[in-house]
Amino acid sequence: MIVKNEQDWLAGAVESVRSIVDEVIIVDTGSTDSTPGMAEAIGATCEGLWSTLPLKGEPPITRFSAMILSRDSILNDAKARRDLDYKPVISVEDGMRALAA
């Protein structure tokens, strides 16, 4: 879900797709309301339910994923490539092709 200033609708939107998706990704595009905090609260609730109840798989959203996706961020693996000889399992190009498929 791509959102901006959706604090009043976010919980309902996530609930409306819960039974048909395995994962919820919320990308905030610069909210000035409490949308990022709501996304984190939804993630915390999911984490709590998955750790308390015998639910299968991973939570559809976590606090970490909500936090990362609701703020401006740049993920850079240059240091891991340089210091740890990290090599991606899949290239950006292959990943983008798989995403588009």
N, C-alpha and C positions, 0 to 999 in steps of 0.2 A: 504494500500500500504506500503510495506517495501522498504525504499529508503536509498541510500547513494550517496552523490555527484550527485544529479539529478536536479540541478538548471535549466538546459536547457530544461528538459522534464516534470517537475512536473506539471506546469499549464496545459499543453496539456493532460497529463494523467488524471488529475482530470476532465477536461472538457469532455474527451472521455467517461467517465462513468456516467456523471451527470444525464443523462436521465433514467438510469436503476438502480440507487441505491438511497436509502434514506439517507445514511450517508457515509461520507468518513473518514477513519481513516488513518493517515499517521504516520508511525513509522520510525524514522530515526535511522540508525545504526552507527552513528559516522561521519557524513558529515564534511568535512573541507571546503566546499564551502558555498554558501549562501542558501542551501536547507532549513535549519530550518527557516530562515527569510522569504523565499518564502512561506512556509507552513503557517506562521503567517499572511502574507499578503493576502493569499487566504482566510484564516479564517476571517480576518477583512472585506474583500470584501463581503463575504457571510453574515456576521452579518449586514453590512450596507444595503444590498439588502433586507434582511428579515425584517429589522426594518423600511424600507422606503416603500417598495412595499407590496401589499396585498398577500404575499406568505404564503401558508399553512404550518403548522408544524414548526419544528426547522431547523435552517441552517444545511446543511450536515457536515460542519466543522466550528469550532469557533477558535478564537485566543487562548483561553485557552487550548482547546484540542490539537491544533497544538503545542503549547508551551510544554505541558506536554509530549506529545508523541515524540517530536523531541529532547529530552534531556534525559540523564540518570536520572532516578528517582526511588525511592523506596516508595511505598505507604504503610504506616504502621498504622493500626487502634488500636494498643495496648493501647494508651492513652485514646481513646474514649471508649474502652471496660472497662478500669480500672476506669476512672473518671466519665463516663456518663452511665455506665452499658449498653453500646451499644452491641446489638446482631445482627449479620447479618441476613437479611431476607432469604438469600440463602447461603448455605455452598460453600466453594471453590470447593469441590468435585462435588456438584450438578451443579455448574456454569460451570465447565469444561465439564461435561457430556452434558449439554445443548449446549455448544459451539460446541462440536464435532458432535452433532446430525444434 
